[in-house]
Every structure is written in structure tokens, then in C-alpha cells.
Amino acid sequence: MVYPIVKFGDPVLEREADNITDFDTPDLHQLVEDMFDSMYAAKGVGLAAPQIGISKKIAVIDCSNGENPDEKLVLINPQILNGEGKQVGEEGCLSIPKFREQVRRAKRVTARAQNAKGEEFEITGEDLLARALLHEIEHLQGRLYITHLSTLKRDLMKRKIKKLQRSGDWV
Ligand code: NI
């Protein structure tokens, strides 16, 4: 099932999600599949459960856009262990459509997470994958990428979003 994407302004995006404690259940496997379906439908490379209105610590990433099944990544209860180097590049978010901004991130990132069976693993990614890991894991902590922008840029963006909300172009 493809879920609609929750947009900026919904409080679910700005609170820390709950840890997953039950693994390998039909519901969890279904949710993971639905998250991939919803992400591909929205043409994103990453999606966090709060973005479909579910405040749980699950994120999915696929930097190949569905081209390479080996790049499908499920991150449950993830945490960043290490980041090094830097990259500056455009970043966007399915929950903040039509906006993209330059964001500085670590170039190489290592995270630890569990898979849908509850098995712990570590993943190291560079460039786009490093950016996606940081972006999605921050979602699960209730943090959006716009918190990395200057106050000036962020306020400007929020004003533009308010305008879109008022004209009914935001939901
Ligand atoms: Ni996002």
C-alpha cells in the first residue's frame, strides 16, 4: 500500500519516534514493504516512518531508485556512530516538497541499526548514502534538514510554506 506523505507542519515530523521492540512480525514486514512502495511512488531515495504518519523508528533508503535490490536498506532503531569529512550539496525532503537547499554534511557516515528480524548490523556510506543516512536518522529523532540552514533561510522558507498552506497548495 502506498501511503500519502505527511507534509511539514504536522507535529509527527518534529517529535522523536518510538523504538521498535517487536521484530519479525507480519505487521512489521508489511510496514517495511509499504514504506518502500510509498518511497518509490514519491520518487524519493529515503523515507522515515513519521513521514507516513507513523511515529516509529523505521527508515528505508534506496539510493538506486529501485534499480538495484542490493541497495535496499531497512534501518530500525538506527543511530549514527561516526561521521567524517564533509560534503556540501543540495538536499530536499518529501515532506517539504518543491524546496531544495545546500546542506553541509559528513562525507562518510557509519550507522548501527537493526533489520526487520531484529538483527543488528553496521553500515558505512559515502556521498549520497551518507547524506541519506543522516537525513533519515534525523527524521526519527524529530529533526528536519531545514534545522541545518541559517535562521534567515529557514524563516524565508517557512514564510513561503505558510503562503502555500494558505492557498491550499500544501496538503
Ligand atoms: Ni526527509
Backbone and ligand atoms as CSV (ligand in chain L), in Angstrom:
chain,resi,resn,atom,element,x,y,z
A,1,MET,N,N,0.843,-1.195,0.000
A,1,MET,CA,C,0.000,0.000,0.000
A,1,MET,C,C,0.878,1.244,0.000
A,2,VAL,N,N,0.454,2.213,-0.794
A,2,VAL,CA,C,1.178,3.485,-0.864
A,2,VAL,C,C,0.490,4.488,0.065
A,3,TYR,N,N,1.239,4.980,1.028
A,3,TYR,CA,C,0.720,5.979,1.968
A,3,TYR,C,C,0.941,7.388,1.405
A,4,PRO,N,N,0.047,8.303,1.725
A,4,PRO,CA,C,0.339,9.706,1.411
A,4,PRO,C,C,1.472,10.207,2.317
A,5,ILE,N,N,2.254,11.138,1.796
A,5,ILE,CA,C,3.387,11.676,2.561
A,5,ILE,C,C,2.919,12.849,3.430
A,6,VAL,N,N,3.255,12.768,4.700
A,6,VAL,CA,C,2.923,13.841,5.642
A,6,VAL,C,C,3.823,15.044,5.359
A,7,LYS,N,N,3.220,16.231,5.332
A,7,LYS,CA,C,3.976,17.439,4.987
A,7,LYS,C,C,4.386,18.241,6.220
A,8,PHE,N,N,5.411,19.060,6.021
A,8,PHE,CA,C,5.892,19.958,7.065
A,8,PHE,C,C,4.735,20.740,7.669
A,9,GLY,N,N,4.724,20.843,8.987
A,9,GLY,CA,C,3.615,21.495,9.688
A,9,GLY,C,C,2.919,20.491,10.590
A,10,ASP,N,N,2.969,19.199,10.200
A,10,ASP,CA,C,2.394,18.145,11.041
A,10,ASP,C,C,3.379,17.833,12.172
A,11,PRO,N,N,2.901,17.888,13.427
A,11,PRO,CA,C,3.811,17.690,14.563
A,11,PRO,C,C,4.494,16.321,14.590
A,12,VAL,N,N,3.928,15.322,13.905
A,12,VAL,CA,C,4.549,13.984,13.925
A,12,VAL,C,C,5.977,14.035,13.364
A,13,LEU,N,N,6.240,15.042,12.508
A,13,LEU,CA,C,7.569,15.151,11.892
A,13,LEU,C,C,8.598,15.739,12.845
A,14,GLU,N,N,8.123,16.355,13.914
A,14,GLU,CA,C,9.055,17.073,14.787
A,14,GLU,C,C,9.070,16.539,16.209
A,15,ARG,N,N,8.699,15.263,16.346
A,15,ARG,CA,C,8.910,14.631,17.649
A,15,ARG,C,C,9.665,13.320,17.452
A,16,GLU,N,N,10.380,12.928,18.506
A,16,GLU,CA,C,11.162,11.698,18.400
A,16,GLU,C,C,10.217,10.510,18.280
A,17,ALA,N,N,10.539,9.609,17.352
A,17,ALA,CA,C,9.705,8.418,17.148
A,17,ALA,C,C,10.007,7.377,18.231
A,18,ASP,N,N,9.081,6.421,18.370
A,18,ASP,CA,C,9.253,5.353,19.373
A,18,ASP,C,C,10.126,4.229,18.822
A,19,ASN,N,N,10.873,3.613,19.724
A,19,ASN,CA,C,11.660,2.436,19.343
A,19,ASN,C,C,10.748,1.278,18.965
A,20,ILE,N,N,11.239,0.462,18.064
A,20,ILE,CA,C,10.568,-0.796,17.732
A,20,ILE,C,C,11.067,-1.864,18.712
A,21,THR,N,N,10.126,-2.605,19.295
A,21,THR,CA,C,10.524,-3.665,20.230
A,21,THR,C,C,10.098,-5.054,19.736
A,22,ASP,N,N,9.092,-5.111,18.863
A,22,ASP,CA,C,8.639,-6.403,18.322
A,22,ASP,C,C,9.159,-6.578,16.906
A,23,PHE,N,N,9.963,-7.605,16.703
A,23,PHE,CA,C,10.563,-7.834,15.385
A,23,PHE,C,C,9.983,-9.071,14.720
A,24,ASP,N,N,10.208,-9.129,13.413
A,24,ASP,CA,C,9.846,-10.304,12.617
A,24,ASP,C,C,8.355,-10.620,12.672
A,25,THR,N,N,7.537,-9.596,12.849
A,25,THR,CA,C,6.088,-9.804,12.845
A,25,THR,C,C,5.554,-9.488,11.439
A,26,PRO,N,N,4.423,-10.099,11.074
A,26,PRO,CA,C,3.826,-9.793,9.758
A,26,PRO,C,C,3.557,-8.291,9.603
A,27,ASP,N,N,3.117,-7.645,10.679
A,27,ASP,CA,C,2.829,-6.200,10.611
A,27,ASP,C,C,4.077,-5.394,10.286
A,28,LEU,N,N,5.201,-5.764,10.903
A,28,LEU,CA,C,6.441,-5.013,10.672
A,28,LEU,C,C,6.931,-5.225,9.237
A,29,HIS,N,N,6.904,-6.482,8.776
A,29,HIS,CA,C,7.339,-6.750,7.392
A,29,HIS,C,C,6.454,-6.014,6.389
A,30,GLN,N,N,5.148,-5.983,6.685
A,30,GLN,CA,C,4.217,-5.273,5.799
A,30,GLN,C,C,4.513,-3.777,5.784
A,31,LEU,N,N,4.778,-3.229,6.966
A,31,LEU,CA,C,5.070,-1.794,7.062
A,31,LEU,C,C,6.324,-1.441,6.259
A,32,VAL,N,N,7.350,-2.296,6.364
A,32,VAL,CA,C,8.593,-2.045,5.615
A,32,VAL,C,C,8.304,-2.053,4.104
A,33,GLU,N,N,7.533,-3.049,3.651
A,33,GLU,CA,C,7.190,-3.104,2.223
A,33,GLU,C,C,6.405,-1.864,1.792
A,34,ASP,N,N,5.454,-1.477,2.644
A,34,ASP,CA,C,4.635,-0.292,2.333
A,34,ASP,C,C,5.499,0.969,2.293
A,35,MET,N,N,6.509,1.004,3.141
A,35,MET,CA,C,7.389,2.182,3.144
A,35,MET,C,C,8.201,2.254,1.851
A,36,PHE,N,N,8.700,1.097,1.388
A,36,PHE,CA,C,9.405,1.113,0.093
A,36,PHE,C,C,8.443,1.540,-1.025
A,37,ASP,N,N,7.245,0.970,-1.032
A,37,ASP,CA,C,6.262,1.324,-2.079
A,37,ASP,C,C,5.960,2.830,-2.050
A,38,SER,N,N,5.804,3.364,-0.833
A,38,SER,CA,C,5.462,4.786,-0.697
A,38,SER,C,C,6.631,5.661,-1.134
A,39,MET,N,N,7.840,5.219,-0.797
A,39,MET,CA,C,9.042,5.984,-1.179
A,39,MET,C,C,9.219,5.999,-2.698
A,40,TYR,N,N,9.071,4.814,-3.326
A,40,TYR,CA,C,9.236,4.761,-4.790
A,40,TYR,C,C,8.151,5.581,-5.486
A,41,ALA,N,N,6.922,5.489,-4.954
A,41,ALA,CA,C,5.813,6.242,-5.572
A,41,ALA,C,C,6.086,7.741,-5.511
A,42,ALA,N,N,6.762,8.168,-4.427
A,42,ALA,CA,C,7.043,9.596,-4.256
A,42,ALA,C,C,8.382,9.990,-4.884
A,43,LYS,N,N,9.061,9.000,-5.468
A,43,LYS,CA,C,10.363,9.226,-6.116
A,43,LYS,C,C,11.418,9.786,-5.166
A,44,GLY,N,N,11.464,9.197,-3.971
A,44,GLY,CA,C,12.491,9.589,-3.006
A,44,GLY,C,C,13.559,8.513,-2.904
A,45,VAL,N,N,14.692,8.869,-2.309
A,45,VAL,CA,C,15.733,7.860,-2.054
A,45,VAL,C,C,15.731,7.434,-0.593
A,46,GLY,N,N,14.873,8.062,0.218
A,46,GLY,CA,C,14.771,7.677,1.621
A,46,GLY,C,C,13.420,8.077,2.167
A,47,LEU,N,N,12.960,7.314,3.147
A,47,LEU,CA,C,11.677,7.641,3.786
A,47,LEU,C,C,11.716,7.160,5.234
A,48,ALA,N,N,11.255,8.011,6.133
A,48,ALA,CA,C,11.173,7.653,7.547
A,48,ALA,C,C,9.703,7.487,7.921
A,49,ALA,N,N,9.418,6.550,8.831
A,49,ALA,CA,C,8.019,6.232,9.157
A,49,ALA,C,C,7.182,7.458,9.571
A,50,PRO,N,N,7.744,8.417,10.326
A,50,PRO,CA,C,6.915,9.594,10.656
A,50,PRO,C,C,6.377,10.311,9.410
A,51,GLN,N,N,7.071,10.157,8.277
A,51,GLN,CA,C,6.621,10.805,7.040
A,51,GLN,C,C,5.376,10.163,6.451
A,52,ILE,N,N,5.005,8.981,6.973
A,52,ILE,CA,C,3.694,8.430,6.603
A,52,ILE,C,C,2.790,8.423,7.842
A,53,GLY,N,N,3.150,9.252,8.819
A,53,GLY,CA,C,2.303,9.440,9.990
A,53,GLY,C,C,2.466,8.391,11.070
A,54,ILE,N,N,3.528,7.574,10.969
A,54,ILE,CA,C,3.746,6.504,11.948
A,54,ILE,C,C,4.995,6.828,12.757
A,55,SER,N,N,4.786,7.131,14.044
A,55,SER,CA,C,5.891,7.620,14.869
A,55,SER,C,C,6.688,6.457,15.453
A,56,LYS,N,N,7.389,5.749,14.559
A,56,LYS,CA,C,8.206,4.601,14.959
A,56,LYS,C,C,9.559,4.701,14.282
A,57,LYS,N,N,10.570,4.127,14.943
A,57,LYS,CA,C,11.937,4.272,14.430
A,57,LYS,C,C,12.250,3.275,13.314
A,58,ILE,N,N,11.687,3.560,12.143
A,58,ILE,CA,C,11.970,2.779,10.941
A,58,ILE,C,C,12.231,3.744,9.795
A,59,ALA,N,N,13.300,3.491,9.064
A,59,ALA,CA,C,13.550,4.262,7.849
A,59,ALA,C,C,13.970,3.298,6.748
A,60,VAL,N,N,13.654,3.662,5.509
A,60,VAL,CA,C,14.123,2.889,4.363
A,60,VAL,C,C,14.896,3.833,3.438
A,61,ILE,N,N,15.895,3.254,2.784
A,61,ILE,CA,C,16.730,4.030,1.864
A,61,ILE,C,C,16.981,3.160,0.632
A,62,ASP,N,N,16.970,3.776,-0.530
A,62,ASP,CA,C,17.437,3.099,-1.739
A,62,ASP,C,C,18.000,4.153,-2.689
A,63,CYS,N,N,19.317,4.300,-2.642
A,63,CYS,CA,C,19.954,5.329,-3.476
A,63,CYS,C,C,19.954,4.952,-4.954
A,64,SER,N,N,19.544,3.714,-5.297
A,64,SER,CA,C,19.482,3.314,-6.708
A,64,SER,C,C,18.104,3.595,-7.316
A,65,ASN,N,N,17.183,4.182,-6.546
A,65,ASN,CA,C,15.817,4.451,-7.039
A,65,ASN,C,C,15.116,3.195,-7.535
A,66,GLY,N,N,15.331,2.085,-6.876
A,66,GLY,CA,C,14.649,0.860,-7.275
A,66,GLY,C,C,15.333,0.089,-8.386
A,67,GLU,N,N,16.516,0.536,-8.804
A,67,GLU,CA,C,17.239,-0.127,-9.897
A,67,GLU,C,C,18.036,-1.331,-9.412
A,68,ASN,N,N,18.493,-1.275,-8.169
A,68,ASN,CA,C,19.369,-2.339,-7.667
A,68,ASN,C,C,18.899,-2.820,-6.288
A,69,PRO,N,N,18.292,-4.028,-6.253
A,69,PRO,CA,C,17.737,-4.531,-4.984
A,69,PRO,C,C,18.785,-4.610,-3.864
A,70,ASP,N,N,20.072,-4.745,-4.247
A,70,ASP,CA,C,21.124,-4.815,-3.217
A,70,ASP,C,C,21.257,-3.510,-2.437
A,71,GLU,N,N,20.728,-2.432,-2.986
A,71,GLU,CA,C,20.875,-1.138,-2.309
A,71,GLU,C,C,19.688,-0.806,-1.405
A,72,LYS,N,N,18.705,-1.737,-1.342
A,72,LYS,CA,C,17.572,-1.506,-0.437
A,72,LYS,C,C,18.035,-1.674,1.005
A,73,LEU,N,N,17.752,-0.663,1.793
A,73,LEU,CA,C,18.266,-0.635,3.153
A,73,LEU,C,C,17.111,-0.367,4.122
A,74,VAL,N,N,17.001,-1.227,5.124
A,74,VAL,CA,C,15.985,-1.036,6.164
A,74,VAL,C,C,16.709,-0.736,7.469
A,75,LEU,N,N,16.364,0.372,8.078
A,75,LEU,CA,C,17.038,0.795,9.305
A,75,LEU,C,C,16.015,0.897,10.430
A,76,ILE,N,N,16.143,0.038,11.416
A,76,ILE,CA,C,15.229,0.079,12.554
A,76,ILE,C,C,16.030,0.445,13.805
A,77,ASN,N,N,15.493,1.352,14.585
A,77,ASN,CA,C,16.175,1.882,15.786
A,77,ASN,C,C,17.612,2.308,15.477
A,78,PRO,N,N,17.832,3.030,14.387
A,78,PRO,CA,C,19.213,3.318,13.987
A,78,PRO,C,C,19.855,4.439,14.804
A,79,GLN,N,N,21.168,4.409,14.842
A,79,GLN,CA,C,21.909,5.537,15.403
A,79,GLN,C,C,23.194,5.747,14.616
A,80,ILE,N,N,23.592,6.994,14.540
A,80,ILE,CA,C,24.846,7.339,13.864
A,80,ILE,C,C,25.999,7.051,14.816
A,81,LEU,N,N,26.975,6.318,14.340
A,81,LEU,CA,C,28.140,6.026,15.177
A,81,LEU,C,C,29.276,6.993,14.907
A,82,ASN,N,N,29.394,7.391,13.635
A,82,ASN,CA,C,30.558,8.174,13.260
A,82,ASN,C,C,30.311,8.895,11.930
A,83,GLY,N,N,30.856,10.103,11.840
A,83,GLY,CA,C,30.823,10.821,10.568
A,83,GLY,C,C,32.151,11.514,10.373
A,84,GLU,N,N,32.647,11.483,9.149
A,84,GLU,CA,C,33.918,12.178,8.906
A,84,GLU,C,C,33.942,12.832,7.535
A,85,GLY,N,N,34.803,13.814,7.391
A,85,GLY,CA,C,34.896,14.551,6.146
A,85,GLY,C,C,33.699,15.467,5.985
A,86,LYS,N,N,33.637,16.145,4.848
A,86,LYS,CA,C,32.431,16.950,4.619
A,86,LYS,C,C,32.071,16.974,3.146
A,87,GLN,N,N,30.800,17.214,2.917
A,87,GLN,CA,C,30.279,17.404,1.570
A,87,GLN,C,C,29.234,18.503,1.670
A,88,VAL,N,N,29.163,19.314,0.636
A,88,VAL,CA,C,28.122,20.335,0.577
A,88,VAL,C,C,27.331,20.070,-0.690
A,89,GLY,N,N,26.031,19.929,-0.546
A,89,GLY,CA,C,25.227,19.651,-1.729
A,89,GLY,C,C,23.761,19.906,-1.478
A,90,GLU,N,N,22.986,19.825,-2.557
A,90,GLU,CA,C,21.557,20.082,-2.465
A,90,GLU,C,C,20.847,18.957,-1.750
A,91,GLU,N,N,19.939,19.341,-0.888
A,91,GLU,CA,C,19.161,18.348,-0.169
A,91,GLU,C,C,17.698,18.764,-0.189
A,92,GLY,N,N,16.829,17.783,-0.281
A,92,GLY,CA,C,15.394,18.054,-0.225
A,92,GLY,C,C,14.749,17.009,0.659
A,93,CYS,N,N,13.443,17.114,0.801
A,93,CYS,CA,C,12.723,16.182,1.667
A,93,CYS,C,C,11.315,16.007,1.093
A,94,LEU,N,N,10.834,14.759,1.053
A,94,LEU,CA,C,9.493,14.511,0.523
A,94,LEU,C,C,8.426,15.251,1.328
A,95,SER,N,N,8.720,15.554,2.588
A,95,SER,CA,C,7.760,16.249,3.438
A,95,SER,C,C,7.818,17.768,3.263
A,96,ILE,N,N,8.820,18.224,2.503
A,96,ILE,CA,C,8.949,19.668,2.221
A,96,ILE,C,C,9.127,19.816,0.714
A,97,PRO,N,N,8.075,19.454,-0.042
A,97,PRO,CA,C,8.221,19.405,-1.495
A,97,PRO,C,C,8.493,20.777,-2.106
A,98,LYS,N,N,9.120,20.757,-3.246
A,98,LYS,CA,C,9.404,21.962,-4.060
A,98,LYS,C,C,10.559,22.798,-3.528
A,99,PHE,N,N,11.133,22.426,-2.392
A,99,PHE,CA,C,12.277,23.170,-1.868
A,99,PHE,C,C,13.514,22.284,-1.886
A,100,ARG,N,N,14.648,22.876,-2.234
A,100,ARG,CA,C,15.936,22.201,-2.098
A,100,ARG,C,C,16.940,23.245,-1.644
A,101,GLU,N,N,17.811,22.864,-0.736
A,101,GLU,CA,C,18.792,23.827,-0.222
A,101,GLU,C,C,20.149,23.150,-0.089
A,102,GLN,N,N,21.193,23.952,-0.117
A,102,GLN,CA,C,22.544,23.451,0.109
A,102,GLN,C,C,22.695,23.111,1.591
A,103,VAL,N,N,23.123,21.906,1.861
A,103,VAL,CA,C,23.337,21.486,3.245
A,103,VAL,C,C,24.708,20.820,3.359
A,104,ARG,N,N,25.424,21.207,4.391
A,104,ARG,CA,C,26.728,20.603,4.646
A,104,ARG,C,C,26.557,19.373,5.528
A,105,ARG,N,N,27.156,18.289,5.096
A,105,ARG,CA,C,27.027,17.010,5.808
A,105,ARG,C,C,28.384,16.331,5.870
A,106,ALA,N,N,28.501,15.332,6.738
A,106,ALA,CA,C,29.692,14.489,6.720
A,106,ALA,C,C,29.727,13.716,5.406
A,107,LYS,N,N,30.927,13.423,4.913
A,107,LYS,CA,C,31.077,12.735,3.628
A,107,LYS,C,C,30.976,11.218,3.778
A,108,ARG,N,N,31.360,10.752,4.943
A,108,ARG,CA,C,31.381,9.312,5.186
A,108,ARG,C,C,30.777,9.065,6.565
A,109,VAL,N,N,29.770,8.206,6.600
A,109,VAL,CA,C,28.994,8.028,7.829
A,109,VAL,C,C,28.837,6.541,8.134
A,110,THR,N,N,28.979,6.202,9.392
A,110,THR,CA,C,28.705,4.833,9.831
A,110,THR,C,C,27.527,4.858,10.806
A,111,ALA,N,N,26.577,3.962,10.578
A,111,ALA,CA,C,25.407,3.860,11.447
A,111,ALA,C,C,25.243,2.416,11.907
A,112,ARG,N,N,24.595,2.277,13.041
A,112,ARG,CA,C,24.212,0.943,13.516
A,112,ARG,C,C,22.701,0.897,13.567
A,113,ALA,N,N,22.135,-0.240,13.166
A,113,ALA,CA,C,20.680,-0.375,13.168
A,113,ALA,C,C,20.322,-1.844,13.305
A,114,GLN,N,N,19.012,-2.107,13.354
A,114,GLN,CA,C,18.521,-3.476,13.297
A,114,GLN,C,C,17.728,-3.644,12.006
A,115,ASN,N,N,17.680,-4.884,11.513
A,115,ASN,CA,C,16.824,-5.158,10.361
A,115,ASN,C,C,15.458,-5.622,10.868
A,116,ALA,N,N,14.574,-5.985,9.936
A,116,ALA,CA,C,13.203,-6.322,10.330
A,116,ALA,C,C,13.139,-7.591,11.184
A,117,LYS,N,N,14.215,-8.383,11.158
A,117,LYS,CA,C,14.256,-9.572,12.018
A,117,LYS,C,C,14.843,-9.264,13.398
A,118,GLY,N,N,15.327,-8.035,13.564
A,118,GLY,CA,C,15.896,-7.641,14.851
A,118,GLY,C,C,17.402,-7.811,14.917
A,119,GLU,N,N,18.010,-8.257,13.811
A,119,GLU,CA,C,19.462,-8.458,13.801
A,119,GLU,C,C,20.186,-7.123,13.676
A,120,GLU,N,N,21.185,-6.944,14.514
A,120,GLU,CA,C,21.961,-5.700,14.476
A,120,GLU,C,C,22.988,-5.737,13.358
A,121,PHE,N,N,23.207,-4.587,12.718
A,121,PHE,CA,C,24.251,-4.503,11.695
A,121,PHE,C,C,24.788,-3.079,11.656
A,122,GLU,N,N,25.935,-2.954,11.030
A,122,GLU,CA,C,26.508,-1.618,10.814
A,122,GLU,C,C,26.607,-1.375,9.325
A,123,ILE,N,N,26.413,-0.121,8.953
A,123,ILE,CA,C,26.531,0.260,7.545
A,123,ILE,C,C,27.344,1.540,7.440
A,124,THR,N,N,28.264,1.545,6.470
A,124,THR,CA,C,29.042,2.754,6.201
A,124,THR,C,C,28.713,3.218,4.797
A,125,GLY,N,N,28.403,4.499,4.661
A,125,GLY,CA,C,28.075,5.046,3.347
A,125,GLY,C,C,28.825,6.329,3.087
A,126,GLU,N,N,29.047,6.594,1.816
A,126,GLU,CA,C,29.695,7.843,1.416
A,126,GLU,C,C,28.764,8.634,0.508
A,127,ASP,N,N,29.042,9.924,0.413
A,127,ASP,CA,C,28.346,10.809,-0.512
A,127,ASP,C,C,26.823,10.728,-0.330
A,128,LEU,N,N,26.086,10.327,-1.391
A,128,LEU,CA,C,24.628,10.341,-1.288
A,128,LEU,C,C,24.127,9.434,-0.159
A,129,LEU,N,N,24.728,8.257,-0.013
A,129,LEU,CA,C,24.269,7.347,1.049
A,129,LEU,C,C,24.546,7.936,2.430
A,130,ALA,N,N,25.685,8.579,2.594
A,130,ALA,CA,C,25.996,9.232,3.878
A,130,ALA,C,C,24.938,10.298,4.179
A,131,ARG,N,N,24.606,11.080,3.170
A,131,ARG,CA,C,23.600,12.145,3.322
A,131,ARG,C,C,22.238,11.542,3.671
A,132,ALA,N,N,21.883,10.465,2.983
A,132,ALA,CA,C,20.580,9.831,3.229
A,132,ALA,C,C,20.522,9.240,4.643
A,133,LEU,N,N,21.599,8.606,5.068
A,133,LEU,CA,C,21.623,8.034,6.423
A,133,LEU,C,C,21.391,9.131,7.460
A,134,LEU,N,N,22.108,10.235,7.318
A,134,LEU,CA,C,21.968,11.331,8.279
A,134,LEU,C,C,20.557,11.919,8.236
A,135,HIS,N,N,20.081,12.165,7.017
A,135,HIS,CA,C,18.767,12.792,6.844
A,135,HIS,C,C,17.657,11.919,7.453
A,136,GLU,N,N,17.676,10.615,7.135
A,136,GLU,CA,C,16.585,9.741,7.592
A,136,GLU,C,C,16.669,9.472,9.092
A,137,ILE,N,N,17.881,9.297,9.595
A,137,ILE,CA,C,18.015,9.024,11.035
A,137,ILE,C,C,17.611,10.254,11.836
A,138,GLU,N,N,17.915,11.435,11.322
A,138,GLU,CA,C,17.448,12.656,11.992
A,138,GLU,C,C,15.918,12.748,12.000
A,139,HIS,N,N,15.284,12.292,10.901
A,139,HIS,CA,C,13.812,12.275,10.887
A,139,HIS,C,C,13.274,11.521,12.098
A,140,LEU,N,N,13.922,10.405,12.427
A,140,LEU,CA,C,13.424,9.556,13.521
A,140,LEU,C,C,13.638,10.219,14.876
A,141,GLN,N,N,14.510,11.216,14.897
A,141,GLN,CA,C,14.718,11.985,16.130
A,141,GLN,C,C,13.853,13.250,16.130
A,142,GLY,N,N,13.052,13.427,15.085
A,142,GLY,CA,C,12.179,14.597,15.003
A,142,GLY,C,C,12.879,15.827,14.460
A,143,ARG,N,N,13.989,15.602,13.768
A,143,ARG,CA,C,14.750,16.727,13.246
A,143,ARG,C,C,14.677,16.754,11.714
A,144,LEU,N,N,14.386,17.931,11.168
A,144,LEU,CA,C,14.291,18.098,9.717
A,144,LEU,C,C,15.549,18.780,9.184
A,145,TYR,N,N,15.842,18.554,7.891
A,145,TYR,CA,C,17.096,19.101,7.347
A,145,TYR,C,C,17.156,20.621,7.401
A,146,ILE,N,N,15.986,21.260,7.442
A,146,ILE,CA,C,15.996,22.724,7.451
A,146,ILE,C,C,16.601,23.282,8.743
A,147,THR,N,N,16.716,22.442,9.779
A,147,THR,CA,C,17.373,22.899,11.010
A,147,THR,C,C,18.870,23.110,10.780
A,148,HIS,N,N,19.391,22.624,9.643
A,148,HIS,CA,C,20.802,22.856,9.330
A,148,HIS,C,C,21.021,24.162,8.555
A,149,LEU,N,N,19.929,24.818,8.169
A,149,LEU,CA,C,20.062,26.064,7.406
A,149,LEU,C,C,20.222,27.245,8.355
A,150,SER,N,N,20.646,28.376,7.808
A,150,SER,CA,C,20.713,29.592,8.616
A,150,SER,C,C,19.290,29.996,9.004
A,151,THR,N,N,19.186,30.718,10.118
A,151,THR,CA,C,17.873,31.172,10.583
A,151,THR,C,C,17.165,31.973,9.485
A,152,LEU,N,N,17.945,32.789,8.794
A,152,LEU,CA,C,17.398,33.627,7.732
A,152,LEU,C,C,16.747,32.781,6.631
A,153,LYS,N,N,17.495,31.788,6.158
A,153,LYS,CA,C,16.979,30.914,5.086
A,153,LYS,C,C,15.778,30.116,5.545
A,154,ARG,N,N,15.875,29.628,6.783
A,154,ARG,CA,C,14.785,28.794,7.294
A,154,ARG,C,C,13.506,29.621,7.452
A,155,ASP,N,N,13.638,30.847,7.963
A,155,ASP,CA,C,12.458,31.688,8.145
A,155,ASP,C,C,11.826,32.057,6.803
A,156,LEU,N,N,12.680,32.300,5.819
A,156,LEU,CA,C,12.184,32.613,4.484
A,156,LEU,C,C,11.387,31.425,3.934
A,157,MET,N,N,11.946,30.236,4.125
A,157,MET,CA,C,11.291,29.021,3.658
A,157,MET,C,C,9.952,28.826,4.361
A,158,LYS,N,N,9.943,29.052,5.670
A,158,LYS,CA,C,8.699,28.873,6.426
A,158,LYS,C,C,7.624,29.854,5.977
A,159,ARG,N,N,8.056,31.086,5.639
A,159,ARG,CA,C,7.068,32.059,5.144
A,159,ARG,C,C,6.471,31.595,3.818
A,160,LYS,N,N,7.342,31.077,2.942
A,160,LYS,CA,C,6.844,30.585,1.643
A,160,LYS,C,C,5.891,29.409,1.845
A,161,ILE,N,N,6.229,28.535,2.805
A,161,ILE,CA,C,5.362,27.381,3.073
A,161,ILE,C,C,4.005,27.851,3.608
A,162,LYS,N,N,4.020,28.843,4.500
A,162,LYS,CA,C,2.754,29.374,5.042
A,162,LYS,C,C,1.852,29.876,3.921
A,163,LYS,N,N,2.480,30.541,2.953
A,163,LYS,CA,C,1.722,31.030,1.800
A,163,LYS,C,C,1.083,29.870,1.046
A,164,LEU,N,N,1.883,28.820,0.821
A,164,LEU,CA,C,1.354,27.641,0.128
A,164,LEU,C,C,0.231,26.994,0.919
A,165,GLN,N,N,0.389,26.974,2.259
A,165,GLN,CA,C,-0.658,26.389,3.105
A,165,GLN,C,C,-1.943,27.196,2.989
A,166,ARG,N,N,-1.797,28.523,3.003
A,166,ARG,CA,C,-2.981,29.385,2.922
A,166,ARG,C,C,-3.719,29.222,1.590
A,167,SER,N,N,-2.947,29.013,0.528
A,167,SER,CA,C,-3.595,28.892,-0.784
A,167,SER,C,C,-4.025,27.445,-1.073
A,168,GLY,N,N,-3.844,26.568,-0.057
A,168,GLY,CA,C,-4.314,25.184,-0.214
A,168,GLY,C,C,-3.408,24.319,-1.074
A,169,ASP,N,N,-2.171,24.773,-1.314
A,169,ASP,CA,C,-1.255,24.028,-2.164
A,169,ASP,C,C,-0.255,23.184,-1.358
A,170,TRP,N,N,-0.539,22.912,-0.120
A,170,TRP,CA,C,0.463,22.234,0.708
A,170,TRP,C,C,0.034,20.860,1.185
A,171,VAL,N,N,-1.233,20.469,1.038
A,171,VAL,CA,C,-1.595,19.146,1.571
A,171,VAL,C,C,-1.869,18.121,0.470
L,1,NI,NI,NI,13.137,13.940,4.567
